[in-house]
């Protein structure tokens, strides 16, 4: 779940480093995290897929979920990404280089 990376190689290495190292620095409207708290206490988080007068559809990591607005206690839109910070820190240096080469190559 995330942006279409087709053609993103044109953005260059700095673009990927900035977005991977600090994914919360600039978060586009379509990629802001929404947290829904239902009246029964259930908490759901994901990207806003659709919203109507009566329901909200969240795109979660596993599936889209439709929630009736009448079942909601709270709806928060956070200025943060679903992508966690520190992803490169978990990889060996060689894997980081391979990932960045892949992302910046024409596919």
Secondary structure, 3 states (H helix, E strand, C coil): CCCCCCCHHHHHHHHHHHHHHCCCCCCCHHHCEEEEEECCCCEEEEEEEEECCCEEEEECCCCEEEEEHHHEEEEEEECCCCCCCCCHHHCCHHHHHHHHHHHCCCC
